[in-house]
């Protein structure tokens, strides 16, 4: 006895189940992580950091007051002549 086309169960058919499989969430998260890592590397390579000079100072206790003694070379100062 042949089945009619209308009585075929489309939800339990193998080809329909195979075509309806959900997208893998692991692949999606891997793509998101790869793209964010690439953007982070791109930004870190193109960003220019400001270079600051580091100086050390002495704190001198004189006449019950605290004074900061700092010695800076004149080459590092932006003084207009």
Gaussian input, Z-matrix of N, CA and C with variables (Angstrom, degrees):
# hf/3-21g

backbone

0 1
 N
 C     1     B1
 C     2     B2     1     A1
 N     3     B3     2     A2     1     D1
 C     4     B4     3     A3     2     D2
 C     5     B5     4     A4     3     D3
 N     6     B6     5     A5     4     D4
 C     7     B7     6     A6     5     D5
 C     8     B8     7     A7     6     D6
 N     9     B9     8     A8     7     D7
 C    10    B10     9     A9     8     D8
 C    11    B11    10    A10     9     D9
 N    12    B12    11    A11    10    D10
 C    13    B13    12    A12    11    D11
 C    14    B14    13    A13    12    D12
 N    15    B15    14    A14    13    D13
 C    16    B16    15    A15    14    D14
 C    17    B17    16    A16    15    D15
 N    18    B18    17    A17    16    D16
 C    19    B19    18    A18    17    D17
 C    20    B20    19    A19    18    D18
 N    21    B21    20    A20    19    D19
 C    22    B22    21    A21    20    D20
 C    23    B23    22    A22    21    D21
 N    24    B24    23    A23    22    D22
 C    25    B25    24    A24    23    D23
 C    26    B26    25    A25    24    D24
 N    27    B27    26    A26    25    D25
 C    28    B28    27    A27    26    D26
 C    29    B29    28    A28    27    D27
 N    30    B30    29    A29    28    D28
 C    31    B31    30    A30    29    D29
 C    32    B32    31    A31    30    D30
 N    33    B33    32    A32    31    D31
 C    34    B34    33    A33    32    D32
 C    35    B35    34    A34    33    D33
 N    36    B36    35    A35    34    D34
 C    37    B37    36    A36    35    D35
 C    38    B38    37    A37    36    D36
 N    39    B39    38    A38    37    D37
 C    40    B40    39    A39    38    D38
 C    41    B41    40    A40    39    D39
 N    42    B42    41    A41    40    D40
 C    43    B43    42    A42    41    D41
 C    44    B44    43    A43    42    D42
 N    45    B45    44    A44    43    D43
 C    46    B46    45    A45    44    D44
 C    47    B47    46    A46    45    D45
 N    48    B48    47    A47    46    D46
 C    49    B49    48    A48    47    D47
 C    50    B50    49    A49    48    D48
 N    51    B51    50    A50    49    D49
 C    52    B52    51    A51    50    D50
 C    53    B53    52    A52    51    D51
 N    54    B54    53    A53    52    D52
 C    55    B55    54    A54    53    D53
 C    56    B56    55    A55    54    D54
 N    57    B57    56    A56    55    D55
 C    58    B58    57    A57    56    D56
 C    59    B59    58    A58    57    D57
 N    60    B60    59    A59    58    D58
 C    61    B61    60    A60    59    D59
 C    62    B62    61    A61    60    D60
 N    63    B63    62    A62    61    D61
 C    64    B64    63    A63    62    D62
 C    65    B65    64    A64    63    D63
 N    66    B66    65    A65    64    D64
 C    67    B67    66    A66    65    D65
 C    68    B68    67    A67    66    D66
 N    69    B69    68    A68    67    D67
 C    70    B70    69    A69    68    D68
 C    71    B71    70    A70    69    D69
 N    72    B72    71    A71    70    D70
 C    73    B73    72    A72    71    D71
 C    74    B74    73    A73    72    D72
 N    75    B75    74    A74    73    D73
 C    76    B76    75    A75    74    D74
 C    77    B77    76    A76    75    D75
 N    78    B78    77    A77    76    D76
 C    79    B79    78    A78    77    D77
 C    80    B80    79    A79    78    D78
 N    81    B81    80    A80    79    D79
 C    82    B82    81    A81    80    D80
 C    83    B83    82    A82    81    D81
 N    84    B84    83    A83    82    D82
 C    85    B85    84    A84    83    D83
 C    86    B86    85    A85    84    D84
 N    87    B87    86    A86    85    D85
 C    88    B88    87    A87    86    D86
 C    89    B89    88    A88    87    D87
 N    90    B90    89    A89    88    D88
 C    91    B91    90    A90    89    D89
 C    92    B92    91    A91    90    D90
 N    93    B93    92    A92    91    D91
 C    94    B94    93    A93    92    D92
 C    95    B95    94    A94    93    D93
 N    96    B96    95    A95    94    D94
 C    97    B97    96    A96    95    D95
 C    98    B98    97    A97    96    D96
 N    99    B99    98    A98    97    D97
 C   100   B100    99    A99    98    D98
 C   101   B101   100   A100    99    D99
 N   102   B102   101   A101   100   D100
 C   103   B103   102   A102   101   D101
 C   104   B104   103   A103   102   D102
 N   105   B105   104   A104   103   D103
 C   106   B106   105   A105   104   D104
 C   107   B107   106   A106   105   D105
 N   108   B108   107   A107   106   D106
 C   109   B109   108   A108   107   D107
 C   110   B110   109   A109   108   D108
 N   111   B111   110   A110   109   D109
 C   112   B112   111   A111   110   D110
 C   113   B113   112   A112   111   D111
 N   114   B114   113   A113   112   D112
 C   115   B115   114   A114   113   D113
 C   116   B116   115   A115   114   D114
 N   117   B117   116   A116   115   D115
 C   118   B118   117   A117   116   D116
 C   119   B119   118   A118   117   D117
 N   120   B120   119   A119   118   D118
 C   121   B121   120   A120   119   D119
 C   122   B122   121   A121   120   D120
 N   123   B123   122   A122   121   D121
 C   124   B124   123   A123   122   D122
 C   125   B125   124   A124   123   D123
 N   126   B126   125   A125   124   D124
 C   127   B127   126   A126   125   D125
 C   128   B128   127   A127   126   D126
 N   129   B129   128   A128   127   D127
 C   130   B130   129   A129   128   D128
 C   131   B131   130   A130   129   D129
 N   132   B132   131   A131   130   D130
 C   133   B133   132   A132   131   D131
 C   134   B134   133   A133   132   D132
 N   135   B135   134   A134   133   D133
 C   136   B136   135   A135   134   D134
 C   137   B137   136   A136   135   D135
 N   138   B138   137   A137   136   D136
 C   139   B139   138   A138   137   D137
 C   140   B140   139   A139   138   D138
 N   141   B141   140   A140   139   D139
 C   142   B142   141   A141   140   D140
 C   143   B143   142   A142   141   D141
 N   144   B144   143   A143   142   D142
 C   145   B145   144   A144   143   D143
 C   146   B146   145   A145   144   D144
 N   147   B147   146   A146   145   D145
 C   148   B148   147   A147   146   D146
 C   149   B149   148   A148   147   D147
 N   150   B150   149   A149   148   D148
 C   151   B151   150   A150   149   D149
 C   152   B152   151   A151   150   D150
 N   153   B153   152   A152   151   D151
 C   154   B154   153   A153   152   D152
 C   155   B155   154   A154   153   D153
 N   156   B156   155   A155   154   D154
 C   157   B157   156   A156   155   D155
 C   158   B158   157   A157   156   D156
 N   159   B159   158   A158   157   D157
 C   160   B160   159   A159   158   D158
 C   161   B161   160   A160   159   D159
 N   162   B162   161   A161   160   D160
 C   163   B163   162   A162   161   D161
 C   164   B164   163   A163   162   D162
 N   165   B165   164   A164   163   D163
 C   166   B166   165   A165   164   D164
 C   167   B167   166   A166   165   D165
 N   168   B168   167   A167   166   D166
 C   169   B169   168   A168   167   D167
 C   170   B170   169   A169   168   D168
 N   171   B171   170   A170   169   D169
 C   172   B172   171   A171   170   D170
 C   173   B173   172   A172   171   D171
 N   174   B174   173   A173   172   D172
 C   175   B175   174   A174   173   D173
 C   176   B176   175   A175   174   D174
 N   177   B177   176   A176   175   D175
 C   178   B178   177   A177   176   D176
 C   179   B179   178   A178   177   D177
 N   180   B180   179   A179   178   D178
 C   181   B181   180   A180   179   D179
 C   182   B182   181   A181   180   D180
 N   183   B183   182   A182   181   D181
 C   184   B184   183   A183   182   D182
 C   185   B185   184   A184   183   D183
 N   186   B186   185   A185   184   D184
 C   187   B187   186   A186   185   D185
 C   188   B188   187   A187   186   D186
 N   189   B189   188   A188   187   D187
 C   190   B190   189   A189   188   D188
 C   191   B191   190   A190   189   D189
 N   192   B192   191   A191   190   D190
 C   193   B193   192   A192   191   D191
 C   194   B194   193   A193   192   D192
 N   195   B195   194   A194   193   D193
 C   196   B196   195   A195   194   D194
 C   197   B197   196   A196   195   D195
 N   198   B198   197   A197   196   D196
 C   199   B199   198   A198   197   D197
 C   200   B200   199   A199   198   D198
 N   201   B201   200   A200   199   D199
 C   202   B202   201   A201   200   D200
 C   203   B203   202   A202   201   D201
 N   204   B204   203   A203   202   D202
 C   205   B205   204   A204   203   D203
 C   206   B206   205   A205   204   D204
 N   207   B207   206   A206   205   D205
 C   208   B208   207   A207   206   D206
 C   209   B209   208   A208   207   D207
 N   210   B210   209   A209   208   D208
 C   211   B211   210   A210   209   D209
 C   212   B212   211   A211   210   D210
 N   213   B213   212   A212   211   D211
 C   214   B214   213   A213   212   D212
 C   215   B215   214   A214   213   D213
 N   216   B216   215   A215   214   D214
 C   217   B217   216   A216   215   D215
 C   218   B218   217   A217   216   D216
 N   219   B219   218   A218   217   D217
 C   220   B220   219   A219   218   D218
 C   221   B221   220   A220   219   D219
 N   222   B222   221   A221   220   D220
 C   223   B223   222   A222   221   D221
 C   224   B224   223   A223   222   D222
 N   225   B225   224   A224   223   D223
 C   226   B226   225   A225   224   D224
 C   227   B227   226   A226   225   D225
 N   228   B228   227   A227   226   D226
 C   229   B229   228   A228   227   D227
 C   230   B230   229   A229   228   D228
 N   231   B231   230   A230   229   D229
 C   232   B232   231   A231   230   D230
 C   233   B233   232   A232   231   D231
 N   234   B234   233   A233   232   D232
 C   235   B235   234   A234   233   D233
 C   236   B236   235   A235   234   D234
 N   237   B237   236   A236   235   D235
 C   238   B238   237   A237   236   D236
 C   239   B239   238   A238   237   D237
 N   240   B240   239   A239   238   D238
 C   241   B241   240   A240   239   D239
 C   242   B242   241   A241   240   D240

   B1=1.4341
   B2=1.5241
   B3=1.3114
   B4=1.4498
   B5=1.5240
   B6=1.3312
   B7=1.4588
   B8=1.5220
   B9=1.2620
   B10=1.4463
   B11=1.5294
   B12=1.3226
   B13=1.4657
   B14=1.5291
   B15=1.3024
   B16=1.4563
   B17=1.5215
   B18=1.3108
   B19=1.4600
   B20=1.5294
   B21=1.3292
   B22=1.4643
   B23=1.5326
   B24=1.3057
   B25=1.4559
   B26=1.5330
   B27=1.3121
   B28=1.4649
   B29=1.5182
   B30=1.3240
   B31=1.4567
   B32=1.5217
   B33=1.3118
   B34=1.4483
   B35=1.5255
   B36=1.2928
   B37=1.4479
   B38=1.5363
   B39=1.3396
   B40=1.4644
   B41=1.5249
   B42=1.3214
   B43=1.4624
   B44=1.5218
   B45=1.3141
   B46=1.4682
   B47=1.5262
   B48=1.3120
   B49=1.4652
   B50=1.5310
   B51=1.3125
   B52=1.4605
   B53=1.5277
   B54=1.3007
   B55=1.4612
   B56=1.5327
   B57=1.3283
   B58=1.4597
   B59=1.5255
   B60=1.3110
   B61=1.4628
   B62=1.5257
   B63=1.3085
   B64=1.4660
   B65=1.5253
   B66=1.3209
   B67=1.4615
   B68=1.5196
   B69=1.2820
   B70=1.4596
   B71=1.5221
   B72=1.3192
   B73=1.4587
   B74=1.5257
   B75=1.3205
   B76=1.4631
   B77=1.5220
   B78=1.3046
   B79=1.4654
   B80=1.5233
   B81=1.3114
   B82=1.4582
   B83=1.5311
   B84=1.3273
   B85=1.4612
   B86=1.5235
   B87=1.3198
   B88=1.4670
   B89=1.5259
   B90=1.3023
   B91=1.4689
   B92=1.5209
   B93=1.3109
   B94=1.4628
   B95=1.5247
   B96=1.3244
   B97=1.4573
   B98=1.5215
   B99=1.3189
   B100=1.4573
   B101=1.5256
   B102=1.3090
   B103=1.4648
   B104=1.5282
   B105=1.3338
   B106=1.4650
   B107=1.5287
   B108=1.3275
   B109=1.4648
   B110=1.5244
   B111=1.3207
   B112=1.4611
   B113=1.5217
   B114=1.3148
   B115=1.4670
   B116=1.5259
   B117=1.3328
   B118=1.4683
   B119=1.5284
   B120=1.3258
   B121=1.4754
   B122=1.5200
   B123=1.3027
   B124=1.4594
   B125=1.5227
   B126=1.3098
   B127=1.4632
   B128=1.5200
   B129=1.3362
   B130=1.4647
   B131=1.5240
   B132=1.3201
   B133=1.4690
   B134=1.5196
   B135=1.3019
   B136=1.4614
   B137=1.5311
   B138=1.3148
   B139=1.4683
   B140=1.5235
   B141=1.3190
   B142=1.4525
   B143=1.5260
   B144=1.3154
   B145=1.4530
   B146=1.5231
   B147=1.3165
   B148=1.4572
   B149=1.5250
   B150=1.3157
   B151=1.4635
   B152=1.5189
   B153=1.3111
   B154=1.4544
   B155=1.5195
   B156=1.3160
   B157=1.4588
   B158=1.5227
   B159=1.3073
   B160=1.4603
   B161=1.5254
   B162=1.3068
   B163=1.4511
   B164=1.5148
   B165=1.2989
   B166=1.4575
   B167=1.5190
   B168=1.2957
   B169=1.4548
   B170=1.5224
   B171=1.3279
   B172=1.4656
   B173=1.5185
   B174=1.2875
   B175=1.4608
   B176=1.5253
   B177=1.3202
   B178=1.4680
   B179=1.5197
   B180=1.3006
   B181=1.4559
   B182=1.5221
   B183=1.3406
   B184=1.4605
   B185=1.5205
   B186=1.3043
   B187=1.4777
   B188=1.5246
   B189=1.2805
   B190=1.4688
   B191=1.5270
   B192=1.3144
   B193=1.4600
   B194=1.5172
   B195=1.2695
   B196=1.4586
   B197=1.5167
   B198=1.3352
   B199=1.4483
   B200=1.5227
   B201=1.3143
   B202=1.4636
   B203=1.5170
   B204=1.3407
   B205=1.4584
   B206=1.5173
   B207=1.3476
   B208=1.4602
   B209=1.5109
   B210=1.3179
   B211=1.4584
   B212=1.5259
   B213=1.3535
   B214=1.4572
   B215=1.5192
   B216=1.3315
   B217=1.4619
   B218=1.5225
   B219=1.3143
   B220=1.4605
   B221=1.5256
   B222=1.3221
   B223=1.4540
   B224=1.5292
   B225=1.3069
   B226=1.4571
   B227=1.5196
   B228=1.3117
   B229=1.4520
   B230=1.5183
   B231=1.3007
   B232=1.4581
   B233=1.5297
   B234=1.3128
   B235=1.4584
   B236=1.5165
   B237=1.3241
   B238=1.4660
   B239=1.5202
   B240=1.3019
   B241=1.4605
   B242=1.5053
   A1=108.59
   A2=116.79
   A3=122.14
   A4=110.54
   A5=113.89
   A6=117.69
   A7=109.49
   A8=114.52
   A9=119.22
   A10=109.28
   A11=116.68
   A12=121.64
   A13=111.71
   A14=117.38
   A15=121.01
   A16=112.52
   A17=117.95
   A18=120.04
   A19=112.74
   A20=118.60
   A21=120.84
   A22=108.34
   A23=115.40
   A24=121.06
   A25=108.44
   A26=117.30
   A27=120.59
   A28=111.97
   A29=118.65
   A30=120.66
   A31=111.82
   A32=119.04
   A33=122.11
   A34=112.28
   A35=117.93
   A36=122.04
   A37=108.16
   A38=118.23
   A39=121.78
   A40=112.23
   A41=117.50
   A42=119.33
   A43=111.25
   A44=118.56
   A45=120.82
   A46=111.60
   A47=116.18
   A48=119.26
   A49=109.74
   A50=116.65
   A51=120.69
   A52=111.35
   A53=117.00
   A54=119.90
   A55=112.37
   A56=117.51
   A57=121.39
   A58=112.71
   A59=119.90
   A60=120.24
   A61=109.60
   A62=117.43
   A63=119.98
   A64=110.69
   A65=115.77
   A66=121.19
   A67=109.28
   A68=115.82
   A69=120.78
   A70=110.13
   A71=116.71
   A72=120.16
   A73=111.10
   A74=117.53
   A75=120.30
   A76=109.89
   A77=117.39
   A78=120.73
   A79=110.53
   A80=117.47
   A81=120.93
   A82=110.66
   A83=116.92
   A84=120.44
   A85=111.16
   A86=117.68
   A87=119.85
   A88=110.74
   A89=116.89
   A90=120.02
   A91=111.56
   A92=117.41
   A93=121.47
   A94=109.93
   A95=117.93
   A96=120.98
   A97=111.64
   A98=117.92
   A99=121.23
   A100=110.98
   A101=117.03
   A102=120.78
   A103=110.59
   A104=117.99
   A105=120.37
   A106=110.95
   A107=118.32
   A108=121.09
   A109=110.60
   A110=117.33
   A111=121.46
   A112=110.83
   A113=117.93
   A114=121.38
   A115=110.43
   A116=117.23
   A117=120.97
   A118=110.73
   A119=117.61
   A120=120.89
   A121=110.92
   A122=117.48
   A123=121.43
   A124=111.09
   A125=117.27
   A126=121.08
   A127=110.46
   A128=117.32
   A129=119.65
   A130=111.89
   A131=118.48
   A132=120.41
   A133=111.82
   A134=118.48
   A135=121.58
   A136=113.70
   A137=117.66
   A138=120.63
   A139=109.62
   A140=116.80
   A141=121.92
   A142=108.84
   A143=115.38
   A144=121.10
   A145=109.54
   A146=116.32
   A147=121.08
   A148=108.57
   A149=115.81
   A150=120.73
   A151=107.88
   A152=115.33
   A153=121.66
   A154=109.25
   A155=115.55
   A156=120.35
   A157=108.66
   A158=116.21
   A159=121.29
   A160=108.34
   A161=115.38
   A162=121.66
   A163=109.43
   A164=114.88
   A165=120.82
   A166=108.34
   A167=116.05
   A168=121.07
   A169=109.44
   A170=114.49
   A171=121.30
   A172=108.56
   A173=115.50
   A174=120.87
   A175=106.62
   A176=115.86
   A177=121.51
   A178=108.25
   A179=114.87
   A180=121.67
   A181=107.14
   A182=116.86
   A183=121.72
   A184=108.70
   A185=116.24
   A186=122.57
   A187=111.43
   A188=116.63
   A189=124.11
   A190=112.34
   A191=117.60
   A192=122.83
   A193=108.36
   A194=115.03
   A195=119.85
   A196=109.36
   A197=116.36
   A198=122.82
   A199=108.33
   A200=114.83
   A201=120.51
   A202=107.27
   A203=116.24
   A204=122.47
   A205=107.47
   A206=115.68
   A207=121.91
   A208=108.79
   A209=116.29
   A210=121.29
   A211=108.30
   A212=115.53
   A213=122.04
   A214=108.16
   A215=116.76
   A216=120.34
   A217=109.70
   A218=116.03
   A219=120.56
   A220=111.37
   A221=118.31
   A222=120.89
   A223=112.06
   A224=117.73
   A225=121.30
   A226=113.03
   A227=118.05
   A228=120.84
   A229=109.73
   A230=116.64
   A231=122.19
   A232=108.50
   A233=115.39
   A234=120.30
   A235=108.34
   A236=115.08
   A237=119.80
   A238=108.53
   A239=116.12
   A240=120.37
   A241=111.78
   D1=131.80
   D2=-178.37
   D3=-91.44
   D4=144.54
   D5=176.87
   D6=-86.81
   D7=144.75
   D8=175.56
   D9=-77.59
   D10=154.68
   D11=-178.00
   D12=-61.86
   D13=-33.37
   D14=-178.16
   D15=-71.36
   D16=-21.37
   D17=-176.06
   D18=-94.75
   D19=2.28
   D20=178.84
   D21=-74.29
   D22=132.82
   D23=-179.46
   D24=-82.55
   D25=104.74
   D26=-175.25
   D27=-76.04
   D28=-18.52
   D29=-177.82
   D30=-81.17
   D31=-23.71
   D32=179.13
   D33=-105.11
   D34=9.17
   D35=178.19
   D36=-77.44
   D37=134.86
   D38=-174.52
   D39=-62.23
   D40=-42.07
   D41=-178.11
   D42=-65.31
   D43=-36.30
   D44=177.78
   D45=-70.82
   D46=-37.21
   D47=178.33
   D48=-66.30
   D49=-41.86
   D50=-179.62
   D51=-65.13
   D52=-37.88
   D53=-179.56
   D54=-75.56
   D55=-21.49
   D56=-177.75
   D57=-93.51
   D58=6.33
   D59=-175.36
   D60=-62.88
   D61=138.99
   D62=-177.85
   D63=-73.63
   D64=155.54
   D65=178.14
   D66=-69.77
   D67=142.26
   D68=-177.53
   D69=-67.48
   D70=126.84
   D71=179.96
   D72=-74.18
   D73=-24.96
   D74=178.49
   D75=-66.28
   D76=-43.67
   D77=178.13
   D78=-63.77
   D79=-37.56
   D80=178.91
   D81=-64.27
   D82=-46.64
   D83=179.37
   D84=-66.04
   D85=-36.14
   D86=176.42
   D87=-62.96
   D88=-41.12
   D89=177.63
   D90=-64.11
   D91=-42.52
   D92=179.31
   D93=-63.64
   D94=-44.75
   D95=179.46
   D96=-65.30
   D97=-39.83
   D98=179.16
   D99=-64.43
   D100=-43.95
   D101=-179.67
   D102=-65.95
   D103=-43.05
   D104=179.89
   D105=-67.41
   D106=-37.24
   D107=176.80
   D108=-65.81
   D109=-40.08
   D110=177.95
   D111=-64.02
   D112=-42.90
   D113=178.96
   D114=-65.71
   D115=-40.41
   D116=177.93
   D117=-62.24
   D118=-44.27
   D119=178.62
   D120=-64.85
   D121=-39.80
   D122=179.80
   D123=-64.44
   D124=-44.14
   D125=179.68
   D126=-66.83
   D127=-41.79
   D128=-178.74
   D129=-68.12
   D130=-28.99
   D131=178.11
   D132=-78.85
   D133=-32.79
   D134=-175.96
   D135=-90.74
   D136=-15.73
   D137=-178.13
   D138=-77.29
   D139=134.43
   D140=178.87
   D141=-103.67
   D142=121.77
   D143=-179.66
   D144=-87.28
   D145=144.30
   D146=174.11
   D147=-78.46
   D148=134.94
   D149=179.83
   D150=-98.78
   D151=122.96
   D152=-179.86
   D153=-110.04
   D154=147.45
   D155=174.94
   D156=-85.69
   D157=141.81
   D158=-179.45
   D159=-109.10
   D160=128.06
   D161=179.15
   D162=-123.36
   D163=148.70
   D164=176.26
   D165=-111.04
   D166=139.91
   D167=-177.96
   D168=-124.78
   D169=156.50
   D170=176.11
   D171=-104.44
   D172=140.19
   D173=175.04
   D174=-100.05
   D175=120.45
   D176=-176.99
   D177=-111.41
   D178=129.27
   D179=178.72
   D180=-97.49
   D181=107.18
   D182=-175.70
   D183=-135.98
   D184=129.91
   D185=178.94
   D186=55.02
   D187=42.09
   D188=179.28
   D189=60.38
   D190=22.02
   D191=174.32
   D192=-125.17
   D193=153.59
   D194=178.02
   D195=-101.26
   D196=131.74
   D197=178.86
   D198=-123.71
   D199=145.25
   D200=177.47
   D201=-104.89
   D202=123.55
   D203=179.88
   D204=-105.89
   D205=114.52
   D206=-177.86
   D207=-127.77
   D208=129.70
   D209=179.27
   D210=-116.18
   D211=119.94
   D212=-176.26
   D213=-122.65
   D214=136.72
   D215=176.12
   D216=-69.22
   D217=148.22
   D218=-177.47
   D219=-70.41
   D220=-21.98
   D221=179.75
   D222=-65.85
   D223=-27.14
   D224=-177.52
   D225=-87.30
   D226=-10.36
   D227=-179.56
   D228=-88.33
   D229=139.61
   D230=176.70
   D231=-94.09
   D232=77.92
   D233=-177.49
   D234=-105.35
   D235=129.03
   D236=176.62
   D237=-81.33
   D238=131.97
   D239=-178.58
   D240=-95.32

